[in-house]
């Protein structure tokens, strides 16, 4: 039996519901105060805030990184089901097979598995590299992958910093328009609306969209890193001849510990 990354994907409605609830809260608050929803729709303010944010991101990051960010945000709401316990069971099964038939019995698993990281780790172990060398090599690769994945969260966090500042810029532009038309009262309303709505767009998008998305993407990055850590621990332990039952208990405890640490970091 070979270990494959979870392939069945399911839409996470909780994340989408959270975004919807955030926008609904703003709209309901506007209505409670007697305001018109139409007053929140200001194309000029949107152009300054969102167009400016997009331009700032283009200056700050390579196009390839921005493309990955778009894909990651889309995938953030379509996540595979948790499979850490299943992974622990599969790795324990490998340990049992290795204990009975030797490490070379895992060669087919290394070649056939759909998990590239697992296949590479097993391949290094089967090729005879010392356990410390296998650990160092795979931990270096895992850290590099984690940093690569974390760039997406960094893009979203940068957007959450640009948007409020550009909201202030939009407010200033709106007030300049107001000052230029003091002699024409009919034009004052539009300028004031742009000024305040630009601030709403900037602060609202930063705190209700960009920062929550960054946290969501970063959490998925940490879970992927945890999966790789489990694989490294298991392969090195198998190589060292650890008893399969002991390995299963160790990996299970490791999962519980790392999950608690992830929750504390996210809090």
C-alpha positions as CSV (number, residue, x, y, z in Angstrom):
1,X,0.0,0.0,0.0
2,X,1.4,3.4,-0.9
3,X,0.8,6.8,0.8
4,X,-0.6,9.5,-1.4
5,X,-1.5,13.1,-0.5
6,X,-5.2,13.5,0.1
7,X,-6.8,14.0,-3.3
8,X,-10.5,14.3,-2.4
9,X,-11.2,18.0,-2.2
10,X,-14.1,19.6,-0.6
11,X,-15.3,23.2,-0.4
12,X,-14.9,24.8,3.0
13,X,-18.1,26.9,3.4
14,X,-17.0,28.2,6.8
15,X,-14.4,30.4,5.3
16,X,-16.7,31.8,2.6
17,X,-19.4,32.3,5.2
18,X,-17.0,34.3,7.4
19,X,-16.3,36.7,4.5
20,X,-20.0,37.0,3.8
21,X,-20.7,37.7,7.4
22,X,-18.0,40.4,7.5
23,X,-19.6,42.3,4.6
24,X,-23.1,41.7,5.9
25,X,-22.1,43.3,9.2
26,X,-20.9,46.4,7.4
27,X,-24.1,46.6,5.3
28,X,-26.4,46.0,8.2
29,X,-24.7,48.7,10.3
30,X,-25.0,51.1,7.4
31,X,-28.8,50.4,7.2
32,X,-29.3,50.6,10.9
33,X,-27.9,54.1,10.9
34,X,-30.3,55.0,8.1
35,X,-27.6,55.2,5.4
36,X,-28.1,54.2,1.8
37,X,-26.3,51.2,0.4
38,X,-25.7,53.2,-2.8
39,X,-23.6,55.6,-0.8
40,X,-21.1,52.8,-0.2
41,X,-20.6,52.2,-4.0
42,X,-18.0,54.7,-5.1
43,X,-16.1,53.7,-8.3
44,X,-13.5,56.4,-7.8
45,X,-12.7,55.3,-4.2
46,X,-12.5,51.7,-5.4
47,X,-10.1,52.7,-8.2
48,X,-7.8,54.5,-5.8
49,X,-7.8,51.8,-3.1
50,X,-7.9,48.6,-5.1
51,X,-6.2,49.8,-8.2
52,X,-3.5,51.4,-6.1
53,X,-3.1,48.2,-4.0
54,X,-2.7,46.1,-7.1
55,X,-0.1,48.5,-8.5
56,X,1.8,48.5,-5.3
57,X,1.8,44.7,-5.3
58,X,3.1,44.6,-8.9
59,X,6.0,46.8,-7.8
60,X,6.7,44.7,-4.7
61,X,6.5,41.2,-6.0
62,X,7.3,39.2,-9.2
63,X,4.4,38.4,-11.4
64,X,4.9,34.7,-10.7
65,X,4.4,35.2,-7.0
66,X,1.2,37.2,-7.5
67,X,-0.1,34.4,-9.8
68,X,0.6,31.9,-7.0
69,X,-1.2,34.1,-4.6
70,X,-4.3,34.1,-6.7
71,X,-4.2,30.3,-6.9
72,X,-3.6,30.0,-3.2
73,X,-6.5,32.2,-2.3
74,X,-8.7,30.1,-4.6
75,X,-7.4,26.9,-3.1
76,X,-7.8,28.2,0.5
77,X,-11.5,27.5,0.3
78,X,-11.1,24.1,-1.4
79,X,-9.1,22.0,1.1
80,X,-8.4,18.3,1.3
81,X,-9.8,16.6,4.4
82,X,-7.4,16.2,7.4
83,X,-5.3,13.1,7.0
84,X,-2.6,13.2,9.7
85,X,-3.9,10.2,11.5
86,X,-4.1,8.2,8.3
87,X,-0.5,9.3,7.5
88,X,0.6,8.0,10.9
89,X,-1.1,4.7,10.3
90,X,0.5,4.3,6.9
91,X,4.0,5.3,8.1
92,X,3.6,2.8,11.0
93,X,2.7,0.1,8.4
94,X,5.9,0.9,6.5
95,X,7.9,0.6,9.7
96,X,6.3,-2.9,10.3
97,X,7.1,-4.0,6.7
98,X,10.7,-2.7,7.0
99,X,11.1,-4.5,10.4
100,X,10.0,-7.8,8.8
101,X,11.5,-7.7,5.3
102,X,14.2,-5.0,5.5
103,X,14.4,-1.4,4.3
104,X,14.7,-2.5,0.7
105,X,11.1,-3.7,0.8
106,X,10.0,-0.1,0.7
107,X,11.7,0.6,-2.6
108,X,8.5,0.1,-4.6
109,X,6.7,2.5,-2.2
110,X,9.4,5.1,-2.8
111,X,8.9,4.9,-6.6
112,X,5.1,4.6,-6.7
113,X,4.0,7.0,-4.0
114,X,2.2,10.2,-5.2
115,X,3.9,12.1,-2.4
116,X,7.1,13.4,-3.9
117,X,8.6,14.4,-0.5
118,X,8.0,10.9,1.0
119,X,9.4,9.3,-2.1
120,X,12.6,11.4,-1.9
121,X,13.0,10.7,1.8
122,X,12.6,6.9,1.4
123,X,14.9,7.0,-1.6
124,X,17.7,8.6,0.3
125,X,17.3,6.1,3.2
126,X,17.2,3.1,0.8
127,X,20.4,4.5,-1.0
128,X,22.2,4.1,2.3
129,X,22.6,7.7,3.5
130,X,23.2,7.9,7.2
131,X,20.1,8.9,9.2
132,X,21.5,12.3,10.2
133,X,22.2,13.1,6.5
134,X,18.7,12.1,5.5
135,X,17.2,14.3,8.3
136,X,19.4,17.3,7.4
137,X,18.6,17.0,3.7
138,X,14.9,16.6,4.0
139,X,14.6,19.3,6.8
140,X,16.4,21.7,4.5
141,X,14.0,20.9,1.6
142,X,11.0,21.2,3.9
143,X,12.1,24.6,5.3
144,X,12.7,25.9,1.7
145,X,9.2,24.7,0.7
146,X,7.7,26.3,3.7
147,X,9.3,29.7,3.0
148,X,8.3,29.4,-0.7
149,X,4.6,28.7,0.4
150,X,4.8,31.5,3.0
151,X,5.4,34.1,0.3
152,X,1.7,34.0,-0.5
153,X,0.8,35.0,3.0
154,X,3.4,37.8,2.9
155,X,1.8,39.1,-0.3
156,X,-1.6,39.3,1.4
157,X,-0.2,40.9,4.5
158,X,1.5,43.5,2.3
159,X,-1.9,44.2,0.7
160,X,-3.4,44.7,4.1
161,X,-0.8,47.4,4.8
162,X,-1.2,49.2,1.4
163,X,-5.0,49.3,1.4
164,X,-5.6,51.5,4.5
165,X,-2.9,53.9,3.4
166,X,-4.4,54.2,-0.1
167,X,-7.7,54.7,1.6
168,X,-6.3,57.8,3.3
169,X,-4.9,58.9,-0.1
170,X,-8.4,58.5,-1.5
171,X,-9.9,60.5,1.4
172,X,-7.4,63.3,0.8
173,X,-8.2,63.4,-3.0
174,X,-11.9,63.5,-2.1
175,X,-11.3,66.4,0.2
176,X,-9.3,68.2,-2.4
177,X,-12.2,67.8,-4.8
178,X,-14.5,69.3,-2.0
179,X,-12.2,72.3,-1.5
180,X,-12.1,73.0,-5.2
181,X,-15.9,73.1,-5.4
182,X,-16.9,75.1,-2.3
183,X,-18.7,77.5,-4.6
184,X,-20.8,74.7,-6.1
185,X,-22.7,73.0,-3.3
186,X,-24.1,70.3,-5.7
187,X,-20.7,68.9,-6.1
188,X,-19.7,68.7,-2.5
189,X,-21.6,65.5,-1.7
190,X,-19.7,63.4,-4.3
191,X,-16.4,64.6,-3.0
192,X,-17.2,63.9,0.6
193,X,-18.6,60.5,-0.3
194,X,-15.4,59.5,-2.1
195,X,-13.3,60.8,0.9
196,X,-15.1,58.7,3.5
197,X,-15.9,55.6,1.4
198,X,-12.2,55.4,0.3
199,X,-11.3,55.0,4.0
200,X,-14.0,52.4,4.5
201,X,-12.7,50.4,1.5
202,X,-9.1,50.6,2.7
203,X,-9.6,49.7,6.3
204,X,-12.4,47.3,5.6
205,X,-10.5,45.3,2.9
206,X,-7.4,45.1,5.0
207,X,-9.1,43.8,8.2
208,X,-12.0,41.8,6.7
209,X,-10.3,40.3,3.6
210,X,-6.6,40.5,3.3
211,X,-5.5,39.7,6.8
212,X,-7.9,36.9,7.4
213,X,-6.9,35.3,4.0
214,X,-3.2,35.6,5.0
215,X,-3.9,33.8,8.3
216,X,-5.9,31.1,6.5
217,X,-3.1,30.5,3.9
218,X,-0.4,30.5,6.6
219,X,-2.3,27.9,8.6
220,X,-2.5,25.6,5.5
221,X,1.3,26.2,5.0
222,X,1.9,25.1,8.6
223,X,-0.2,22.0,8.2
224,X,1.7,21.0,5.1
225,X,5.0,21.6,6.9
226,X,3.7,19.4,9.8
227,X,3.0,16.6,7.3
228,X,6.6,16.8,6.0
229,X,8.0,16.8,9.5
230,X,6.1,13.6,10.2
231,X,7.5,12.0,7.2
232,X,11.1,13.0,8.1
233,X,10.7,11.7,11.7
234,X,9.1,8.4,10.4
235,X,11.7,7.7,7.7
236,X,14.7,8.4,10.0
237,X,13.1,6.2,12.7
238,X,12.4,3.4,10.3
239,X,16.0,3.6,9.1
240,X,17.2,3.4,12.7
241,X,15.1,0.3,13.3
242,X,12.6,1.7,15.8
243,X,9.8,-0.7,16.8
244,X,6.6,0.0,14.7
245,X,4.4,0.3,17.8
246,X,6.8,2.8,19.4
247,X,7.0,4.8,16.1
248,X,3.2,5.0,15.9
249,X,2.9,6.3,19.5
250,X,5.7,8.8,18.9
251,X,4.2,10.1,15.7
252,X,0.8,10.3,17.3
253,X,2.2,12.3,20.2
254,X,4.1,14.5,17.7
255,X,0.9,15.3,15.8
256,X,-0.9,16.3,19.0
257,X,1.9,18.5,20.1
258,X,2.4,20.3,16.8
259,X,-1.4,20.8,16.4
260,X,-1.5,22.5,19.8
261,X,1.5,24.7,18.9
262,X,-0.2,25.7,15.6
263,X,-3.4,26.7,17.4
264,X,-1.4,28.8,19.9
265,X,0.5,30.6,17.1
266,X,-2.7,31.3,15.2
267,X,-4.4,32.7,18.3
